């Protein structure tokens, strides 16, 4: 009986000593290192059933912006710089405008187009230009004509060179891609969602013309 008691006592003592030594070693070595963020993400992805390599990469703004739109212009109403990259993925109608031209009334049709198709991804961009000597030197007067007289709500920018050797790179590229540079005010360039020019329309082609509307609807339908 005493022998059995001693055997049980020794077994319990050895077990207790082992536990004590194990705890002391863990305390001496410090706490276990925290899992790395990548390991946590990988584990989370595995738990959800999606391998990390299958997760889509998030594109940067620079990568998503077409080269044609990598320009900045000052906004007409307050001259604050506006990056055209904000219109990536939109169908654009780029128009050189003037306040004192026989075609100035096209502002109404352009605004109607913008309002009708904005929900589907169209944005009209207006660029006043004094290249044809029919724009006011005072930006405030230009803004008065656009916003108050014709009720324009689409983006308008400050005076821009649109033709010849001094043309802004945006218009130089539009002319090169379409083979047509502006020959007068209210030329229109249609640009697809991918940032590539699709078509050029001269001053005589109004915003409500069947030709232009058809081209815009085709561009909006393309993905």
N, C-alpha and C positions, 0 to 999 in steps of 0.2 A: 504493500500500500504506500509506504514511504517512497519506494522507488518510482512508482507511477507519479506521485506528487512532485518529486524532484524533476522528473523528465518533463512534465508539463510546465513547471516553473522555468526551467532552462529554455524551453522552446519559446515561451512568451517573452522572456528577457532578450533573447537573440533577435526576435522579430521587432521588438520595440527599438533595439539598438540600431537595426538596419534602417528603420524609418527615420530615426533621428539623424543618422549619418547622411541619408539621402537629402533630407531637408536642409542640412548644413551645407552640403555641396551646392545645392541649387541657390542658396542665399549667397554663397561666396562668389559664384559665377555671375551674379546679377540677373535681372529679369530677362526673359526671352526677347530677342529682337522683334520689333513690330513688322508686320507683313508689308512688303513694298506695294505702292499704289497700283503698279502694273499687275502684280499678282492678284490683288483684290479685284481689279477690273476683269482679269481673265477668269477668276473663279466665279464672279457674278455672271459673266457671259455664259460660262459653261453650265451654271445652274439654270439659266433661262433657256438653255437649249440652243444657243447661237454661238458658234465659234468666233473668237476675236477677229480672225481674218475675214469673216463674212460680214462684219459690221461696216456700213458705208462710211467713207471718209468725208468729212465736212469740207467743202471747197472754200478757199479763201476768197475774199472780195476781189483781189487782184486777179486770181485765176479765172473767176467767173465773168470778168468784164472784158468785152471784145476790144481789140486795139482801136477800132474806130471811135469808141466812146471814152478813151482815156484822155479826156480833156476837161478843163474847167472853164466856166464862163461866169461873168458877174450877172446877177439877176437884175432886171430892169428897174424894179420898184425900189430897191435899196442897195444895189451894187454888192450884195453879199455873194461870195464865190459859190458856185454850184457845180458839183462833179457830175458829168454826164453818166458816169458808171451807175448812178442810182436808177437809170432807165434800162439797165441790162435786162434782157428777157422780154422787153416790150417791142411792139411794132411802132416805129417812129416815122413821123412826117416832118421833115426838116424844111423850113420855109424861110427865105430871106424876104423881109418885109420893108415897107416904107410908109410914112404917114401922109405924104402928099403925092399920091400916084393914082392913075386912073383905075388901078386894080386894088386900091386900098379897101374897097368894099368887100373884098374876099375874106377879110377878117371875120365877117359874120358867118360865112360858109365854113371856114376853118373851125370856128368855135362850135358850130353845129356838129361837125364831124367828130370833134374831140368829145363833146358831150354824149353823142350817140354811141360811140364805140369805146369809150374809156373803160367800161366794165369788162370788155373783152380783151383789153390790153393795148389799145392805141393811145399814143401820146403825141400831140402836135407840139413842135418846138419852134418858136418864132425868134428870128435873128434880124433885128433892124439893121439896115446897112445904108450908109451914105455913098456907096460906090456909084450909084446912078443919080446922085445929086437931088434926091427927093425925100431925104430924111432930115429931121430937125437936129441941129447941133446940141440942143438942150434935151437931155434925157427925160426931164420932167414933162416936157411937152409931148415927147413920144409916148410916155406912159399915159398921159391924159387921153391921147387919141386911142390907144389900145384898150385900156381898162375902162375908161368912162364913156367914150363915144361909141365903141363897138362891143363893150362888155366881155372882153377877152378874159378867159380864166385859165387858159393853158400857159405853160411856162414861156416867158419872154426874157430875152437877154439884152445886154447893152450893145451898142453899135459894133458891128463886126465886118471885117473885110471878107468878101465872098468870091472875088474873081481876080484873075491876073497873078503876077508874081508875088504880090503881097497878101494873097488869100490866106485865111486861117487854115492850118493843117486839116481841120475837119472838112472844110469845103474843098480844099485841094484834093483830098482823098475821095470825096464824093464825086467830084468832076472826073477824076482819073478812072474810078470804077464804073461810072455810067457813060463816059465819053462825052459828057455835056456839062459845061460850066454855066452858071447863071448869065443869061444874056439881058435880063431885066429883073425888075422886082417881082416877087411872088412866084419864083421858081420853087418847085417842090421835089424833094428827094424822099422816096419811100425806102425805109430800112427794115429788114426782117428782124425777128426775135434773136437771131444769131449774130446780129451786128453787121450783117453784110447788105450793101445797097442792092435794092431790087429794081427800081425804076426811077426815071426822071420825068417830070411833067413841067412844061413851060408855063409862062404867065397866062396864056390863053386857055389853058385847061383849068376850069373852075373846080372848086372843092366838091361840088355836087354833080360833076360830070360822071356819066356811067362808067367811063374808062377808069377814072381814079377810084371810084367807090368799089368797082369790081376788083381792082388790084389790092385795095386795102382789105377787103373781105377775104381774099385768097391768102394774103399774108397772115391775117389773124387766125385762119383755119389751119395753117401749117404749124407743125410742132417739131 
